[in-house]
């Protein structure tokens, strides 16, 4: 049986940021700051320059504007 992992405050996830080139998907590291009642999360993401930015009401997925778990290596 596979159990789905639920996001909790403090967990590290990936944020799939919107990009000007629709063929590209820019992924940033992010920390879960809040889990909302509808299942979405609020994130604090960091870009490659070290600048943090907020992302609110983000749903899980693999497309632009969503979050996902980092792949296991």
Residue frames as a rotation matrix with the C-alpha (Angstrom) as fourth column:
UNK 1
0.584 0.812 0.000 0.00
0.812 -0.584 0.000 0.00
0.000 0.000 -1.000 0.00
UNK 2
-0.493 -0.717 0.492 1.38
0.712 -0.658 -0.246 3.41
0.500 0.229 0.835 -0.97
UNK 3
0.306 0.557 -0.772 0.70
0.872 -0.489 -0.008 6.23
-0.382 -0.671 -0.635 1.47
UNK 4
0.403 -0.114 0.908 0.59
0.529 -0.781 -0.332 9.78
0.747 0.614 -0.255 0.20
UNK 5
-0.482 -0.621 -0.618 2.94
0.876 -0.334 -0.347 12.13
0.009 -0.709 0.705 2.03
UNK 6
0.649 0.749 0.130 1.16
0.732 -0.662 0.160 15.20
0.206 -0.009 -0.978 3.33
UNK 7
-0.157 -0.710 0.687 2.82
0.329 -0.693 -0.641 18.59
0.931 0.125 0.342 3.37
UNK 8
0.637 0.271 -0.721 3.58
0.769 -0.163 0.618 20.01
0.049 -0.949 -0.312 6.80
UNK 9
0.953 -0.261 0.155 5.14
-0.268 -0.963 0.029 23.25
0.142 -0.069 -0.987 7.98
UNK 10
0.369 -0.911 0.186 8.91
-0.646 -0.107 0.756 23.24
-0.669 -0.399 -0.628 7.57
UNK 11
0.371 -0.215 0.903 9.09
0.476 0.879 0.013 20.59
-0.797 0.425 0.428 4.83
UNK 12
-0.462 -0.595 -0.658 11.27
-0.404 -0.520 0.753 21.25
-0.790 0.614 0.000 1.80
UNK 13
0.401 0.603 0.689 9.51
0.498 0.488 -0.717 21.04
-0.769 0.631 -0.105 -1.58
UNK 14
-0.777 -0.544 0.316 10.07
0.552 -0.349 0.757 22.21
-0.301 0.763 0.572 -5.15
UNK 15
0.188 0.796 -0.575 8.14
0.096 -0.597 -0.796 25.16
-0.978 0.094 -0.189 -6.59
UNK 16
-0.300 -0.187 0.936 7.57
0.911 0.235 0.339 25.06
-0.283 0.954 0.100 -10.35
UNK 17
-0.272 0.116 -0.955 7.77
0.175 -0.970 -0.168 28.76
-0.946 -0.213 0.244 -11.12
UNK 18
0.816 0.539 0.212 6.13
0.360 -0.186 -0.914 30.44
-0.453 0.822 -0.345 -14.09
UNK 19
-0.324 -0.945 -0.029 8.64
0.435 -0.176 0.883 31.21
-0.840 0.274 0.468 -16.86
UNK 20
-0.016 0.288 -0.958 8.49
-0.613 -0.759 -0.218 33.55
-0.790 0.584 0.189 -19.84
UNK 21
-0.555 -0.197 -0.808 9.37
-0.783 0.452 0.427 30.67
0.281 0.870 -0.405 -22.17
UNK 22
0.390 0.861 0.327 6.44
-0.918 0.391 0.067 28.26
-0.070 -0.326 0.943 -21.97
UNK 23
0.586 -0.218 -0.781 8.69
-0.230 0.878 -0.419 25.36
0.777 0.425 0.464 -23.03
UNK 24
-0.525 -0.839 -0.146 10.80
0.007 0.167 -0.986 25.79
0.851 -0.519 -0.082 -19.88
UNK 25
0.745 0.651 -0.143 9.88
0.161 0.032 0.986 25.08
0.647 -0.758 -0.081 -16.28
UNK 26
-0.273 -0.842 0.464 12.00
-0.339 -0.367 -0.866 26.79
0.900 -0.394 -0.185 -13.65
UNK 27
0.591 0.443 -0.675 12.13
0.384 0.581 0.718 24.87
0.710 -0.683 0.173 -10.36
UNK 28
-0.179 -0.594 0.784 13.13
-0.531 -0.613 -0.585 26.44
0.828 -0.521 -0.205 -7.05
UNK 29
-0.622 -0.052 -0.781 13.61
0.591 0.622 -0.513 25.06
0.513 -0.781 -0.356 -3.55
UNK 30
-0.174 0.630 0.757 10.86
-0.459 -0.732 0.504 26.15
0.871 -0.260 0.416 -1.16
UNK 31
-0.984 -0.052 -0.172 9.79
0.135 0.414 -0.900 25.71
0.118 -0.909 -0.400 2.45
UNK 32
-0.107 0.993 -0.050 6.18
0.566 0.102 0.818 25.01
0.818 0.059 -0.573 3.41
UNK 33
-0.906 -0.208 0.370 5.08
-0.111 -0.725 -0.679 27.91
0.409 -0.656 0.634 5.64
UNK 34
-0.458 0.825 0.332 1.38
-0.668 -0.072 -0.741 27.04
-0.587 -0.561 0.584 5.99
UNK 35
-0.933 0.339 0.122 -1.03
0.348 0.760 0.549 24.30
0.093 0.555 -0.827 4.96
UNK 36
-0.707 0.707 0.017 -4.42
-0.707 -0.707 0.037 25.74
0.039 0.014 0.999 3.99
UNK 37
-0.273 0.716 0.643 -7.79
-0.455 0.493 -0.742 24.12
-0.848 -0.495 0.191 4.64
UNK 38
0.708 0.573 -0.413 -8.33
-0.604 0.188 -0.775 23.47
-0.367 0.798 0.479 0.92
UNK 39
0.757 -0.467 0.456 -5.09
0.472 0.874 0.112 21.46
-0.451 0.130 0.883 0.68
UNK 40
0.640 -0.574 0.511 -3.04
0.258 -0.465 -0.847 24.20
0.723 0.674 -0.150 -0.94
UNK 41
0.333 -0.613 -0.717 0.12
0.920 0.045 0.389 25.48
-0.206 -0.789 0.579 0.75
UNK 42
0.971 -0.235 0.051 1.87
-0.223 -0.960 -0.170 28.79
0.089 0.153 -0.984 1.27
UNK 43
0.561 -0.828 0.016 5.56
0.825 0.557 -0.097 28.61
0.071 0.067 0.995 0.41
UNK 44
0.696 -0.558 -0.451 8.67
-0.431 -0.828 0.360 30.67
-0.574 -0.057 -0.817 0.81
UNK 45
0.816 -0.374 0.442 10.77
0.572 0.637 -0.517 29.90
-0.088 0.675 0.733 -2.27
UNK 46
0.348 -0.789 -0.506 14.36
-0.167 -0.583 0.795 30.89
-0.922 -0.193 -0.335 -2.99
UNK 47
0.989 -0.023 -0.148 15.83
-0.146 0.064 -0.987 31.56
0.032 0.998 0.060 -6.42
UNK 48
0.581 -0.813 -0.045 19.39
0.749 0.555 -0.362 30.90
0.319 0.177 0.931 -7.58
UNK 49
-0.068 -0.577 0.814 20.47
0.055 -0.817 -0.575 34.39
0.996 0.006 0.088 -6.43
UNK 50
-0.737 -0.187 -0.649 19.37
0.604 0.248 -0.757 33.62
0.303 -0.950 -0.070 -2.87
UNK 51
-0.807 0.528 0.265 16.34
-0.553 -0.833 -0.026 35.92
0.207 -0.168 0.964 -3.01
UNK 52
-0.811 0.584 0.034 13.30
0.478 0.695 -0.537 34.61
-0.337 -0.419 -0.843 -1.12
UNK 53
-0.768 0.638 -0.049 9.79
-0.570 -0.647 0.507 35.20
0.292 0.418 0.860 -2.44
UNK 54
-0.532 0.643 0.551 6.32
-0.378 0.402 -0.834 34.22
-0.758 -0.652 0.029 -1.19
UNK 55
-0.788 0.416 -0.453 4.00
-0.304 0.377 0.875 31.86
0.535 0.827 -0.171 -3.05
UNK 56
-0.658 0.598 0.458 0.46
-0.564 0.010 -0.825 31.61
-0.498 -0.802 0.331 -1.69
UNK 57
0.304 0.907 0.293 -2.30
-0.541 0.417 -0.731 29.04
-0.784 0.064 0.617 -2.21
UNK 58
-0.308 -0.534 -0.787 -0.12
-0.947 0.254 0.198 26.75
0.094 0.806 -0.584 -4.32
UNK 59
0.731 0.602 0.322 -1.49
-0.610 0.787 -0.087 23.32
-0.306 -0.133 0.943 -5.24
UNK 60
-0.121 -0.769 0.628 0.51
-0.232 0.637 0.735 20.13
-0.965 -0.057 -0.255 -5.74
UNK 61
0.908 0.394 0.142 1.37
0.029 0.279 -0.960 19.25
-0.418 0.876 0.242 -9.33
UNK 62
0.013 -0.932 0.361 4.05
0.696 0.268 0.666 19.20
-0.718 0.243 0.653 -11.99
UNK 63
0.230 0.136 0.964 3.01
0.886 -0.439 -0.150 22.17
0.403 0.888 -0.221 -14.10
UNK 64
-0.578 -0.477 0.662 3.75
0.311 -0.879 -0.362 25.88
0.755 -0.003 0.656 -13.90
UNK 65
-0.280 0.432 0.857 2.75
-0.658 -0.737 0.157 27.50
0.699 -0.520 0.490 -10.59
UNK 66
0.809 0.550 -0.209 2.53
-0.262 0.655 0.709 24.25
0.526 -0.519 0.673 -8.59
UNK 67
0.010 -0.804 0.595 4.68
-0.996 0.045 0.077 22.51
-0.089 -0.593 -0.800 -5.98
UNK 68
0.730 0.170 -0.662 5.98
-0.269 0.962 -0.050 18.94
0.629 0.215 0.747 -5.86
UNK 69
0.836 -0.483 0.261 8.16
-0.088 0.352 0.932 16.73
-0.542 -0.802 0.252 -3.70
UNK 70
0.086 -0.879 -0.470 11.86
-0.968 -0.186 0.171 16.61
-0.237 0.440 -0.866 -4.65
UNK 71
0.638 0.124 -0.760 12.75
-0.455 0.857 -0.242 13.42
0.621 0.500 0.603 -6.50
UNK 72
0.779 -0.408 0.476 14.42
-0.269 0.468 0.842 10.68
-0.566 -0.784 0.255 -4.47
UNK 73
0.476 -0.692 -0.542 17.98
-0.760 -0.014 -0.649 10.00
0.442 0.722 -0.533 -5.49
